Amino acid sequence: MRRVILGVLVYLTMATTLWAKAPKEKIFVVERESQSLAIIEDGLAKRHMKKMHNMNHGIIKFDGDDAYLISRDGYVVHFDPKSEKLLQEYKTSKSAIGFVIGKNYIAVANYDDKSVDILTRDLKPIDKIKTGSKNVGIKIYKDMLIFAQMESDKVTVLKDKNYGKATPKFEIFKEFKVGKMPFDAMIIDHTYIVGFFLTKAFGVIDLDSMKFSEIKVTATDNKPVLKIPHFGFWSLSKDRIFIPAVGDNAVMVYDRNFNFIKNIKMQGLPVFTSLSPDKRYLAVTFSGKDFPTIQIVDTKTLKIIKTFTFKGKVLHLRWSNLDNSLYVSVNDANKVNVIDTKEWFLEREIFQVKRPSGIFIYQYKEK
């Protein structure tokens, strides 16, 4: 009997330890018109972080237990995602468009004062690099900081002379003349990919060899596409790249060497694509009359397997990394809908969210 009791106690101790360390998700939803964030836990909108500045296109990024937010009116906000406490904030300009988190710095691409700000992780200014252009598509690779100059048709590569030391010191290493009006960019390993508003192609820079090439964009019947959207809306699987073709009812599929595979015919004009964590499914959102619609593509067969239509505009979506859930912000319906991604049905609706837009998921372990 004593052994049985000891065995039960050991089992309960182990089970409690495992349960306590199980990962959880806290969902931060941009409330676009309210300068606030809604916080969803355990399926409910439980709290709101207010006075977060202009949340039109607000973006949140997580790095360990740090969270950073950039507002449309140029504020960078540092907060603790566990306690939801604001730690610091700093205004870089009247209009900021993107940022990256380095090991010992934050870099912010600005629109209105045509600069790139380098800040410490606690948002103290280190440097302001003036470019004379609106700056977009900011990324990090090793000791480099890469961004595109929208009005100068250039991509600039900066190198950190103090790489590995406490305070970075960036200087121009190389600049590339690229297509007309670069708008946004993404990075795959050592490859920086930049899209253009006025050139029917996208540019590719190998950051190891520092060589630039241009890839023509292919749409239905090989017609060029008008422009490429925010590259945050591209999706990358192990061997394929999925690109929403703005101006065409298709998602373009390339291999990782940028060889064109096919166009997936969609219901409307796609804006945003997002891969499931296992890369098996692709969720696609639309603009115009198809704003309320999401289509799900099987990435193996490249066929549409499910279409959802909601009563309101879908502005963003995010897959859970922990369960079979796809979170969808339905902006003018003031709710976040949750799709079951195993059986593909609308599982539930989360209310008390005002004009939801971007959805950002913080994963953590309970102590």
Order of alpha helices (4+ residues) and beta strands (2+ residues): alpha-beta-beta-beta-beta-beta-beta-beta-beta-beta-beta-beta-beta-beta-beta-beta-beta-beta-beta-beta-beta-beta-beta-beta-beta-beta-beta-beta-beta-beta-beta-beta-beta
